[in-house]
Amino acid sequence: MACDCVINLILRYKFLFTNYFYCQFCMYRPLIVIYLFISVNLQIEGPQLVQHGFKDAIAKVGLTKLVSNIFLAGLFYHLYNQVATNTLQRVAPLTHAVGNVLKRVFVIGFSIIIFGNKITTQTGIGTGIAISGVALYSVIKAKIEEEKKEGVAAVAP
């Protein structure tokens, strides 16, 4: 965690004063983090990770499926971060936050339908609060925008 924060700070400082695009920042950061974390993890957990972790995983799903799943998880996580940072550059932070809430509500609903997850009282209350908050925000924002347009129309000669 600390390593990731330090890398973020260094790269943000570098990219702040250069002509790099933010997408390039999103490309370099994970590569540096992977290099540092893999080297540290292999030194600390190397023998146990290979002996127990990888062998058990390969025995359970097979080498090809394990490698493809690790690759796809990394790819989709990277693409998600690219989309999130590019979206944040183009919309207001509050709008981005609302979109993030909607994404979480969709994931909860999707997991209930596809995976058959049970809805606990806490999940139901949390989902209801999230949906209500997004709906309330949308109504208030639309009303404010409408009042602004009416105010501009009333001032115009």
VENMO-V392673 format. One record per pair of residues at least 4 apart in sequence whose ideal C-beta (glycine too) atoms are under 7 Angstrom apart, sorted by the first residue. I is the first residue (numbers start at 1). GAP is how many residues later the second one is. If there is no record, write none. Layout:
I_GAP + I_GAP
This chain:
1_4 + 2_4 + 3_4 + 3_33 + 3_34 + 4_4 + 4_29 + 5_4 + 6_4 + 7_4 + 7_22 + 7_25 + 7_26 + 8_4 + 8_21 + 9_4 + 10_4 + 11_4 + 11_14 + 11_17 + 11_18 + 12_4 + 14_4 + 15_5 + 15_10 + 20_4 + 20_5 + 22_4 + 22_63 + 22_67 + 23_4 + 23_59 + 24_4 + 25_4 + 26_55 + 26_56 + 26_59 + 27_4 + 28_4 + 29_4 + 30_4 + 30_48 + 31_4 + 32_4 + 33_4 + 34_4 + 35_4 + 36_4 + 37_4 + 38_4 + 39_4 + 40_4 + 41_4 + 42_4 + 45_4 + 46_4 + 47_4 + 48_4 + 49_4 + 49_5 + 50_4 + 51_4 + 52_4 + 53_4 + 54_4 + 55_4 + 56_4 + 57_4 + 57_9 + 58_4 + 58_5 + 58_8 + 61_4 + 61_5 + 62_4 + 63_4 + 64_4 + 65_4 + 66_4 + 67_4 + 68_4 + 69_4 + 70_4 + 71_4 + 72_4 + 73_4 + 74_4 + 75_4 + 76_4 + 77_4 + 78_4 + 79_4 + 80_4 + 81_4 + 82_4 + 83_4 + 84_4 + 85_4 + 86_4 + 87_4 + 87_9 + 88_5 + 88_8 + 91_4 + 91_5 + 93_4 + 94_4 + 95_4 + 96_4 + 97_4 + 98_4 + 98_36 + 98_39 + 99_4 + 100_4 + 101_4 + 101_29 + 101_32 + 101_33 + 102_4 + 102_32 + 103_4 + 104_4 + 104_26 + 105_4 + 105_22 + 105_25 + 105_26 + 106_4 + 107_4 + 108_4 + 108_15 + 108_19 + 109_4 + 110_4 + 111_4 + 111_6 + 112_5 + 112_7 + 119_4 + 119_5 + 120_4 + 121_4 + 122_4 + 123_4 + 124_4 + 125_4 + 126_4 + 127_4 + 128_4 + 129_4 + 130_4 + 131_4 + 132_4 + 133_4 + 134_4 + 135_4 + 136_4 + 137_4 + 138_4 + 139_4 + 140_4 + 141_4 + 142_4 + 143_4 + 144_4 + 145_4 + 146_4 + 147_4 + 148_4 + 149_4 + 150_4 + 151_4 + 152_4
